[in-house]
Amino acid sequence: MTPPAWPKRADLVARLAQRKTWDLVVIGGGATGLGVALDASARGLTVALVEAEDFAKGTSSRATKLVHGGVRYLAQGNLSLVREALRERGVLLRIAPHLVRPLPFLLPLYGARGRWLDKWFYLSGLMLYDLLAGRRQLGRTEALARAETLARAPGLLPEGLVGALRYWDGQFDDARLAVALARTAIARGATVVTRCAAVGLAHHQGWISGVLVEDRETGQRHALDSRCVVNATGVWVDAVRHMDHADCSNLVAPSQGVHLVVDRSFLPGEHAILVPRTRDGRVLFAVPWLGHVILGTTDTPRDDLAFEPAPFAAEIDFILGEAGRYLARAPTRADLRSVWVGLRPLVRPPESRPGDTKALSREHAVLVERSGLVTVTGGKWTTYRAMAEDVLEHCMTAGLLPRRPAGVTATLPLVGAPPSAEPPPLSDPPGLQLYGTEAPLVQSLPGADRELAPGLTEAMVRFAARFEYARSVEDMLARRSRLLFLDAQLAASVAPRVSALLGEDLGARFDADRSLRQFVELARAYDGTAVPETLQGPAGSARVQ
């Protein structure tokens, strides 16, 4: 088949080099920044987005893979946040059915409390959850008997189990959704460039007037004049704000979330598990994903902002210990296939206490600085589109952008979305289904019949290099394929072949040996069996989210 005429990275960089005034420059290529770029370009504005690393390199590729309203927010009485997230869950299922799909959850009930008090307490909350979803409801909440619970989730610990409550939420591939957002924005005319860092801000008479960016592949710098600049760099927003005015106080208190990955044999079936009350009173997830199971997550305050934060031994031990209380076969460190960590950009209210991330806001914040710099942080993947609309509303209200009607992206299918909102049949592990309507193009490339790992072929590597802006082995194995997040040792074993394939498509500028060395080193950090048991965090800090 004839491939589409997607612009190459060099073409996009050339657009940056042209002296023009952009309507909007977005700094940051995570969920929020990409959402803003897509929304603005869909409204007909001229948009440039620069990302210092790769799409979703930071927090946006390290979510718990859930598109959800947030059951735990019900207990906090935050019904407006739940209602908004449930609405956006429905939008995502409609505009990206190849990447987002319904997922049934079981809330297991144990002991006498599970038989009576807990059952009715949680059942009433989940029925309210259904009510808030309205016509966007994915399935009806119901009570299951013990036998039916074990039939649906044979990996659950049977001792003391009296039944379960089943409800529905959504699941997605966060990094691939980010790539789809970027490519959809490019298709709408946006100029989106990775490995292009914002190194300075330009001002005119005290008002922000542009961004100085540096192409990290060539070292060339480009001055981007812009009517509006949006800082959407997640946990790193304060670094950009300090470029604007050095005396600003920090807006974000980072919190670390750890996820452990084990084989699917620990939780066979298609149901996820939600434990609503761990020993410290928080929530634990066990989620089937891409042929494996994710266990997590923690909520640990951090002071540093590393791109690759390390898990603390206490966090790993806590999650393993809690999972062992509910799974028939308790996982150990030897069972870990991958361990990955994300930093959440929690919004710091003025009265927050240092280190108290539990008290900080999970909602987003938009701040128009006195210079006109617009900063957005906080929130969660599920509500990225609503956050983008809110950002642009602030920009228009402040007179930084011309007013354009909102709501365009609510019905705009992302690249690869099939005409029907019905998700394609899912294999285990998924492969071509994640490409949606582009699957035939992937299959037309050399190596479609040569599998590197379950769900990954040589053709997928070539597709990532030619059409998805993958520039390194890490880009390919961490975010175009999710193999690093599923099995770090397997990812390291296929990395040499992936490096060679990328070299064939990316040309002489690609340093295959360097890219391979960097990835192998990174894969060691994701290997859960190799995490030092002496790497301790703050006392009492391993709190499950």
LINLINPE-V459489 format. One record per pair of residues at least 6 apart in sequence whose ideal C-beta (glycine too) atoms are under 8 Angstrom apart, sorted by sequence separation. I is the first residue (numbers start at 1). J is the second residue. D is the distance in whole Angstrom. If there is no record, write none. Layout:
I_J_D, I_J_D
This chain:
27_33_7, 41_47_5, 51_57_7, 73_79_8, 108_114_8, 109_115_7, 150_156_6, 186_192_5, 202_208_7, 203_209_6, 214_220_7, 215_221_8, 231_237_5, 233_239_7, 242_248_6, 267_273_7, 277_283_8, 278_284_5, 287_293_7, 288_294_8, 324_330_3, 353_359_7, 368_374_5, 369_375_7, 395_401_4, 396_402_7, 418_424_7, 427_433_7, 433_439_7, 435_441_8, 442_448_7, 451_457_5, 452_458_6, 464_470_4, 469_475_8, 470_476_5, 477_483_5, 478_484_4, 524_530_6, 26_33_5, 40_47_5, 93_100_5, 130_137_5, 149_156_7, 185_192_6, 201_208_6, 202_209_5, 214_221_5, 215_222_7, 233_240_6, 241_248_5, 276_283_6, 286_293_6, 287_294_5, 302_309_7, 323_330_7, 324_331_7, 352_359_6, 367_374_7, 396_403_5, 426_433_6, 432_439_4, 435_442_5, 450_457_6, 477_484_5, 478_485_7, 483_490_6, 484_491_4, 503_510_5, 70_78_8, 73_81_5, 74_82_6, 92_100_5, 93_101_7, 144_152_7, 150_158_6, 202_210_4, 213_221_7, 214_222_8, 275_283_7, 286_294_7, 323_331_6, 352_360_6, 366_374_7, 367_375_5, 379_387_5, 396_404_7, 425_433_7, 449_457_7, 450_458_5, 483_491_4, 502_510_6, 73_82_5, 93_102_7, 109_118_6, 201_210_7, 202_211_7, 212_221_6, 213_222_5, 231_240_4, 274_283_7, 275_284_4, 285_294_7, 286_295_5, 366_375_7, 367_376_8, 392_401_7, 424_433_5, 448_457_6, 450_459_8, 452_461_7, 461_470_8, 470_479_8, 503_512_4, 26_36_5, 37_47_5, 109_119_6, 130_140_7, 182_192_5, 201_211_6, 202_212_6, 212_222_8, 231_241_7, 238_248_7, 241_251_7, 274_284_8, 275_285_8, 285_295_7, 320_330_7, 366_376_5, 423_433_8, 432_442_6, 447_457_6, 448_458_8, 470_480_5, 474_484_8, 502_512_7, 26_37_5, 70_81_7, 130_141_5, 150_161_7, 153_164_8, 200_211_7, 201_212_7, 212_223_5, 213_224_6, 274_285_6, 275_286_8, 284_295_7, 285_296_6, 320_331_6, 346_357_6, 349_360_7, 365_376_7, 376_387_6, 432_443_7, 447_458_3, 448_459_4, 464_475_7, 465_476_8, 483_494_7, 24_36_8, 37_49_4, 70_82_6, 129_141_7, 146_158_8, 149_161_6, 152_164_8, 200_212_4, 211_223_8, 212_224_8, 238_250_5, 273_285_7, 284_296_8, 285_297_7, 300_312_7, 320_332_7, 348_360_6, 349_361_7, 364_376_6, 365_377_6, 392_404_8, 424_436_7, 446_458_7, 447_459_5, 464_476_5, 468_480_6, 500_512_7, 24_37_8, 69_82_5, 109_122_8, 198_211_5, 199_212_5, 210_223_6, 211_224_5, 238_251_6, 272_285_7, 273_286_4, 320_333_7, 344_357_8, 347_360_6, 364_377_7, 365_378_5, 393_406_7, 446_459_7, 478_491_8, 499_512_5, 502_515_7, 26_40_8, 69_83_8, 127_141_6, 149_163_6, 152_166_8, 198_212_7, 199_213_7, 210_224_5, 237_251_6, 238_252_6, 272_286_6, 273_287_8, 346_360_4, 347_361_4, 364_378_4, 376_390_8, 392_406_7, 445_459_4, 447_461_7, 477_491_5, 499_513_8, 34_49_7, 70_85_6, 107_122_6, 126_141_4, 146_161_6, 148_163_8, 149_164_4, 198_213_6, 199_214_5, 210_225_4, 211_226_7, 237_252_6, 272_287_4, 300_315_6, 346_361_7, 363_378_6, 364_379_3, 376_391_5, 442_457_8, 444_459_8, 447_462_6, 461_476_6, 24_40_5, 33_49_6, 69_85_4, 146_162_6, 197_213_6, 209_225_6, 210_226_5, 272_288_6, 346_362_7, 347_363_7, 362_378_7, 363_379_6, 443_459_7, 446_462_7, 464_480_4, 499_515_6, 23_40_7, 68_85_7, 69_86_4, 146_163_5, 196_213_5, 197_214_5, 209_226_7, 235_252_6, 271_288_8, 282_299_7, 298_315_4, 316_333_7, 347_364_7, 361_378_6, 362_379_8, 374_391_6, 389_406_5, 442_459_5, 445_462_5, 464_481_8, 477_494_7, 499_516_4, 33_51_7, 123_141_7, 145_163_5, 196_214_7, 211_229_6, 270_288_7, 344_362_8, 347_365_5, 362_380_7, 389_407_8, 418_436_5, 442_460_6, 445_463_6, 477_495_6, 107_126_8, 144_163_6, 196_215_5, 197_216_6, 210_229_7, 235_254_5, 267_286_5, 269_288_7, 364_383_7, 416_435_6, 417_436_6, 418_437_6, 461_480_8, 29_49_6, 69_89_6, 123_143_6, 143_163_6, 144_164_5, 195_215_7, 196_216_7, 266_286_8, 298_318_7, 316_336_8, 374_394_6, 389_409_8, 416_436_3, 417_437_7, 460_480_7, 496_516_6, 499_519_8, 24_45_6, 26_47_7, 28_49_8, 29_50_8, 30_51_8, 34_55_7, 68_89_7, 143_164_8, 144_165_7, 195_216_4, 202_223_7, 208_229_5, 267_288_6, 298_319_7, 374_395_6, 388_409_7, 415_436_8, 416_437_6, 442_463_5, 445_466_8, 460_481_6, 477_498_6, 495_516_6, 23_45_4, 24_46_7, 25_47_8, 26_48_7, 27_49_8, 29_51_3, 67_89_5, 143_165_6, 144_166_6, 193_215_8, 195_217_6, 199_221_7, 297_319_8, 416_438_5, 441_463_7, 473_495_5, 476_498_5, 23_46_5, 24_47_5, 25_48_5, 26_49_4, 27_50_6, 28_51_6, 142_165_7, 143_166_8, 202_225_7, 296_319_6, 316_339_7, 364_387_5, 415_438_7, 431_454_8, 22_46_5, 23_47_7, 24_48_7, 25_49_7, 26_50_8, 29_53_8, 119_143_7, 141_165_7, 142_166_5, 264_288_6, 295_319_5, 366_390_6, 374_398_8, 385_409_6, 431_455_4, 495_519_5, 22_47_7, 25_50_7, 29_54_7, 30_55_8, 31_56_7, 67_92_5, 141_166_7, 295_320_8, 366_391_6, 385_410_7, 429_454_5, 430_455_6, 431_456_7, 438_463_8, 456_481_5, 473_498_5, 495_520_6, 20_46_8, 22_48_5, 29_55_5, 30_56_6, 67_93_8, 141_167_4, 267_293_5, 364_390_7, 368_394_6, 372_398_7, 374_400_7, 429_455_4, 431_457_8, 441_467_8, 455_481_7, 473_499_5, 476_502_7, 29_56_7, 30_57_8, 139_166_8, 141_168_8, 264_291_6, 266_293_5, 368_395_8, 456_483_6, 492_519_7, 29_57_8, 30_58_6, 139_167_7, 201_229_7, 264_292_6, 295_323_5, 311_339_5, 366_394_5, 372_400_6, 427_455_8, 435_463_8, 453_481_8, 491_519_8, 492_520_5, 495_523_7, 30_59_6, 31_60_4, 139_168_4, 263_292_6, 264_293_6, 431_460_8, 438_467_8, 473_502_7, 30_60_4, 138_168_4, 262_292_7, 263_293_7, 311_341_5, 347_377_6, 368_398_5, 453_483_6, 472_502_7, 137_168_7, 138_169_7, 261_292_5, 262_293_5, 310_341_7, 347_378_4, 492_523_4, 16_48_6, 138_170_7, 261_293_7, 309_341_5, 345_377_5, 346_378_7, 368_400_8, 470_502_7, 491_523_5, 492_524_8, 15_48_8, 67_100_5, 261_294_6, 262_295_7, 308_341_8, 309_342_8, 345_378_6, 16_50_8, 260_294_7, 261_295_8, 309_343_6, 453_487_8, 489_523_7, 104_139_7, 259_294_5, 260_295_4, 284_319_7, 471_506_7, 488_523_5, 491_526_8, 102_138_4, 208_244_7, 259_295_7, 260_296_6, 295_331_7, 465_501_8, 488_524_8, 66_103_8, 102_139_7, 130_167_7, 259_296_4, 286_323_6, 453_490_6, 461_498_6, 465_502_5, 106_144_7, 129_167_6, 258_296_6, 259_297_5, 284_322_5, 305_343_7, 453_491_8, 456_494_7, 484_522_7, 488_526_4, 489_527_6, 126_165_6, 201_240_8, 257_296_7, 258_297_6, 284_323_7, 458_497_8, 462_501_6, 466_505_6, 471_510_8, 484_523_6, 488_527_4, 257_297_4, 258_298_5, 286_326_7, 461_501_4, 465_505_4, 488_528_7, 108_149_7, 126_167_5, 257_298_6, 286_327_7, 302_343_7, 453_494_5, 461_502_7, 465_506_6, 474_515_7, 485_526_7, 123_165_6, 198_240_7, 201_243_5, 256_298_7, 257_299_6, 258_300_8, 284_326_8, 452_494_5, 462_504_8, 473_515_5, 477_519_7, 484_526_6, 86_129_8, 90_133_8, 106_149_6, 122_165_6, 200_243_6, 201_244_6, 256_299_8, 257_300_8, 279_322_7, 458_501_6, 462_505_6, 472_515_5, 473_516_6, 89_133_8, 119_163_7, 255_299_5, 256_300_4, 278_322_5, 474_518_7, 478_522_8, 93_138_8, 108_153_8, 198_243_8, 255_300_7, 256_301_7, 292_337_6, 299_344_8, 452_497_6, 473_518_7, 474_519_5, 86_132_6, 90_136_4, 106_152_7, 114_160_8, 119_165_7, 255_301_6, 256_302_5, 452_498_7, 472_518_7, 473_519_4, 82_129_7, 86_133_5, 89_136_7, 106_153_5, 114_161_8, 115_162_5, 254_301_7, 255_302_7, 275_322_7, 472_519_7, 86_134_8, 104_152_8, 108_156_6, 114_162_5, 115_163_8, 253_301_7, 254_302_5, 474_522_6, 83_132_5, 87_136_7, 111_160_5, 114_163_7, 254_303_8, 75_125_7, 82_132_6, 86_136_6, 106_156_8, 110_160_5, 74_125_5, 110_161_6, 111_162_7, 254_305_6, 275_326_6, 109_161_7, 110_162_7, 79_132_7, 108_161_6, 109_162_5, 256_309_6, 258_311_5, 273_326_7, 71_125_7, 74_128_6, 109_163_5, 258_312_8, 301_355_5, 447_501_7, 71_126_7, 74_129_6, 108_163_8, 109_164_6, 256_311_8, 301_356_8, 108_164_5, 109_165_7, 260_316_7, 301_357_5, 107_164_6, 258_315_4, 300_357_8, 429_486_8, 71_129_6, 106_164_4, 107_165_4, 258_316_7, 299_357_6, 106_165_7, 107_166_8, 256_315_8, 260_319_5, 299_358_6, 69_129_6, 106_166_6, 107_167_7, 260_320_7, 267_327_7, 105_166_7, 258_319_7, 266_327_6, 104_166_6, 105_167_5, 69_132_7, 104_167_8, 105_168_7, 260_323_8, 266_329_6, 69_133_7, 104_168_6, 105_169_6, 265_329_8, 103_168_7, 266_331_6, 102_168_6, 103_169_6, 239_305_8, 102_169_8, 103_170_6, 102_170_6, 103_171_4, 101_170_7, 102_171_8, 236_305_6, 262_331_5, 266_335_7, 100_170_6, 101_171_6, 235_305_6, 100_171_7, 101_172_8, 260_331_7, 100_172_4, 263_335_7, 99_172_5, 262_335_5, 99_173_5, 262_336_6, 263_337_7, 261_336_7, 262_337_6, 96_172_8, 260_336_6, 261_337_5, 93_170_6, 99_176_6, 100_177_7, 261_338_4, 92_170_7, 99_177_5, 260_338_8, 261_339_7, 260_339_6, 261_340_8, 89_169_7, 92_172_7, 259_339_7, 89_170_5, 96_177_6, 99_180_6, 258_339_7, 259_340_5, 258_340_8, 259_341_8, 258_341_5, 259_342_8, 96_180_6, 257_341_7, 256_341_6, 257_342_5, 256_342_7, 257_343_8, 256_343_6, 257_344_6, 255_343_7, 256_344_8, 254_343_5, 255_344_5, 254_344_7, 254_345_7, 255_346_5, 254_346_7, 252_345_5, 253_346_5, 252_346_7, 253_347_8, 252_347_7, 253_348_4, 71_167_8, 251_347_7, 252_348_6, 251_348_6, 71_169_8, 250_348_7, 253_352_7, 69_169_7, 68_169_4, 171_272_8, 67_169_7, 68_170_6, 255_357_4, 66_169_6, 67_170_3, 66_170_7, 67_171_7, 253_357_6, 66_171_6, 67_172_5, 166_271_7, 255_360_7, 65_171_6, 66_172_8, 65_172_6, 253_360_6, 65_173_7, 235_343_5, 237_345_7, 65_174_6, 234_343_8, 235_344_7, 155_265_8, 235_345_4, 63_174_5, 155_266_6, 156_267_8, 234_345_5, 62_174_8, 155_267_4, 61_174_6, 155_268_6, 60_174_6, 61_175_4, 153_267_7, 154_268_5, 155_269_7, 251_365_7, 60_175_7, 153_268_8, 154_269_6, 153_269_5, 171_287_7, 251_367_7, 61_178_7, 152_269_6, 156_273_7, 173_290_8, 56_174_6, 60_178_6, 152_270_8, 153_271_5, 171_289_7, 56_175_5, 152_271_5, 55_175_7, 153_273_7, 248_369_8, 56_178_4, 55_178_5, 56_179_8, 55_179_5, 245_369_7, 251_375_7, 244_369_6, 245_370_7, 252_377_6, 245_371_7, 251_377_6, 252_378_8, 55_182_5, 244_371_5, 241_369_7, 244_373_5, 241_373_7, 49_182_8, 240_373_8, 241_375_6, 240_375_7, 49_185_7, 291_428_5, 292_429_8, 47_185_7, 237_375_5, 291_429_3, 55_194_6, 237_376_8, 290_429_5, 291_430_8, 54_194_5, 237_377_5, 290_430_6, 49_190_6, 51_192_8, 53_194_7, 54_195_7, 47_189_7, 48_190_7, 49_191_7, 51_193_7, 53_195_7, 231_373_6, 235_377_8, 31_174_8, 38_181_6, 46_189_7, 47_190_4, 48_191_5, 49_192_5, 50_193_6, 51_194_5, 52_195_7, 229_372_8, 231_374_7, 232_375_8, 234_377_6, 34_178_6, 37_181_8, 41_185_5, 47_191_7, 48_192_8, 49_193_7, 51_195_7, 52_196_7, 228_372_7, 229_373_6, 230_374_5, 231_375_4, 232_376_5, 233_377_8, 340_484_8, 37_182_8, 48_193_8, 51_196_7, 52_197_4, 229_374_7, 230_375_8, 231_376_7, 232_377_8, 340_485_6, 31_177_8, 35_181_6, 38_184_6, 42_188_5, 50_196_4, 52_198_7, 228_374_7, 230_376_7, 338_484_7, 31_178_6, 34_181_4, 38_185_4, 41_188_4, 50_197_7, 338_485_6, 30_178_7, 34_182_5, 37_185_5, 41_189_5, 50_198_6, 338_486_6, 29_178_7, 41_190_4, 337_486_6, 338_487_6, 339_488_8, 31_181_8, 38_188_7, 40_190_8, 337_487_4, 338_488_5, 34_185_7, 337_488_7, 38_190_7, 337_489_8, 29_182_7, 37_190_5, 337_490_8, 122_276_6, 37_192_6, 34_192_8, 232_391_8, 50_211_7, 208_369_8, 230_391_6, 29_192_7, 50_213_5, 208_371_5, 291_454_7, 52_216_7, 207_371_6, 208_372_5, 264_428_8, 291_455_7, 29_194_6, 106_271_5, 108_273_7, 206_371_6, 207_372_5, 208_373_5, 230_395_7, 290_455_7, 104_270_7, 105_271_7, 106_272_7, 107_273_8, 103_270_8, 104_271_5, 105_272_5, 106_273_6, 107_274_5, 108_275_7, 228_395_5, 104_272_7, 105_273_7, 106_274_7, 107_275_8, 157_325_7, 203_371_6, 103_272_6, 105_274_5, 107_276_6, 157_326_6, 156_326_6, 157_327_6, 158_328_7, 27_198_5, 156_327_7, 157_328_5, 155_327_6, 156_328_6, 201_373_7, 228_400_4, 155_328_6, 227_400_6, 228_401_5, 12_186_7, 50_224_8, 60_234_7, 154_328_8, 155_329_7, 227_401_7, 16_191_6, 59_234_5, 15_191_5, 48_224_6, 58_234_5, 59_235_6, 6_183_7, 16_193_6, 58_235_7, 48_226_7, 58_236_7, 7_186_7, 12_191_5, 6_186_7, 12_192_7, 13_193_6, 16_196_7, 12_193_5, 13_196_7, 355_538_7, 9_193_7, 27_211_7, 103_287_8, 9_194_8, 25_210_7, 358_543_7, 25_211_5, 340_526_6, 339_526_6, 338_526_5, 339_527_8, 338_527_7, 339_528_4, 338_528_6, 336_527_8, 337_528_7, 290_482_6, 336_528_3, 339_531_6, 64_257_8, 336_529_6, 36_230_6, 292_486_5, 62_257_7, 64_259_7, 291_486_7, 292_487_7, 333_528_6, 334_529_6, 336_531_8, 36_232_6, 290_486_6, 333_529_6, 16_213_7, 33_230_7, 62_259_7, 333_531_8, 16_215_8, 25_224_5, 33_232_3, 32_232_5, 33_233_7, 25_226_4, 13_215_6, 22_224_6, 24_226_6, 27_229_7, 30_232_7, 32_234_7, 17_220_8, 22_225_7, 23_226_7, 24_227_7, 25_228_7, 26_229_8, 27_230_7, 28_231_7, 30_233_8, 71_274_7, 21_225_5, 22_226_4, 23_227_5, 24_228_5, 25_229_5, 26_230_5, 27_231_5, 28_232_4, 30_234_5, 72_276_8, 177_381_8, 13_218_8, 17_222_5, 20_225_7, 21_226_7, 22_227_7, 23_228_7, 24_229_8, 25_230_7, 27_232_6, 28_233_4, 71_276_8, 16_222_5, 19_225_7, 21_227_7, 24_230_7, 26_232_6, 27_233_6, 28_234_7, 174_381_6, 16_224_6, 28_236_8, 172_381_8, 72_283_5, 71_283_8, 170_382_8, 316_528_7, 27_240_6, 308_522_7, 310_525_7, 316_531_6, 308_525_6, 108_326_6, 313_531_7, 66_285_7, 313_532_7, 311_531_6, 313_533_5, 64_285_6, 66_287_7, 310_531_8, 313_534_7, 65_287_6, 313_535_5, 314_536_6, 315_537_6, 322_544_7, 64_287_7, 312_535_6, 313_536_6, 314_537_5, 319_542_8, 65_289_5, 261_485_7, 311_535_7, 312_536_6, 313_537_8, 318_542_4, 261_486_6, 310_535_6, 312_537_3, 317_542_7, 319_544_7, 261_487_8, 315_541_8, 318_544_7, 314_541_7, 315_542_4, 184_412_7, 187_415_7, 314_542_4, 65_294_6, 312_541_7, 64_294_7, 184_414_5, 312_542_7, 184_415_5, 64_296_6, 183_415_5, 64_297_6, 181_414_7, 180_414_4, 180_415_5, 180_416_6, 177_414_8, 300_537_6, 301_538_7, 300_538_7, 301_541_7, 300_541_4, 300_542_6, 298_541_8, 300_543_7, 298_542_5, 299_543_5, 298_543_6, 299_544_7, 298_544_6, 299_545_5, 297_544_7, 298_545_7, 296_544_8, 297_545_5, 58_307_6, 296_545_8, 57_307_7, 53_307_7, 217_471_8, 176_434_6, 284_544_5, 173_434_6, 282_543_6, 283_544_6, 282_544_4, 283_545_6, 280_543_6, 282_545_6, 280_544_7, 278_544_5, 261_528_7, 260_528_6, 194_469_6, 195_471_6, 194_471_7, 62_340_6, 62_341_7, 63_342_7, 62_342_3, 61_342_8, 81_362_8, 81_363_6, 59_342_5, 58_342_8, 59_343_6, 183_467_8, 58_343_7, 59_344_6, 183_468_7, 59_345_7, 183_469_8, 182_469_7, 257_545_6, 73_362_8, 179_468_5, 92_382_7, 179_469_8, 70_362_8, 217_509_7, 89_382_6, 92_385_8, 88_382_5, 91_385_6, 85_380_7, 88_383_5, 88_384_8, 85_382_5, 88_385_6, 85_383_6, 88_386_6, 84_383_6, 87_386_8, 179_479_7, 178_479_8, 179_480_7, 84_386_6, 175_478_7, 176_479_8, 175_479_4, 176_480_7, 175_480_8, 176_482_8, 175_482_7, 173_482_7, 70_380_8, 70_382_8, 69_382_8, 67_381_7, 68_382_6, 95_409_8, 67_382_5, 95_410_8, 99_414_8, 66_382_8, 95_411_7, 63_380_8, 94_411_8, 95_412_6, 96_413_8, 99_416_8, 63_381_5, 95_413_5, 96_414_5, 98_416_5, 91_410_5, 95_414_5, 98_417_6, 96_416_8, 97_417_6, 98_418_6, 60_381_7, 96_417_6, 97_418_6, 102_423_8, 95_417_6, 101_423_4, 97_420_7, 100_423_8, 97_421_5, 97_422_7, 98_423_7, 101_426_7, 97_423_5, 98_424_6, 94_421_5, 97_424_8, 93_421_7, 32_364_8, 98_433_6, 99_434_6, 98_434_6, 98_435_7, 99_436_8, 98_436_3, 97_436_8, 98_437_8, 36_376_7, 32_376_6, 32_377_8, 39_385_7, 32_379_7, 35_384_4, 39_388_4, 43_392_8, 31_381_5, 34_384_8, 35_385_6, 38_388_7, 39_389_6, 32_384_6, 35_387_6, 36_388_5, 40_392_6, 31_384_4, 35_388_4, 39_392_6, 32_387_5, 36_391_5, 32_388_7, 36_392_7, 45_401_7, 45_402_8, 32_391_8, 45_404_7, 44_404_7, 40_401_8, 43_404_4, 43_405_7, 43_408_6, 42_408_4, 42_409_6, 39_408_7, 39_409_5, 42_412_6, 24_395_7, 38_409_6, 35_409_8, 38_412_8, 24_401_7, 23_401_6, 23_402_8, 55_469_7, 54_470_8, 54_471_7, 61_478_7, 54_472_8, 61_479_5, 54_474_7, 54_475_5, 57_479_7, 56_479_6, 55_479_7, 61_485_8, 54_479_6, 4_441_8, 3_441_6, 1_440_6, 1_441_6, 3_444_8, 1_444_5, 6_466_8, 9_469_6, 6_467_5, 9_471_7, 3_466_7, 4_467_8, 3_467_7
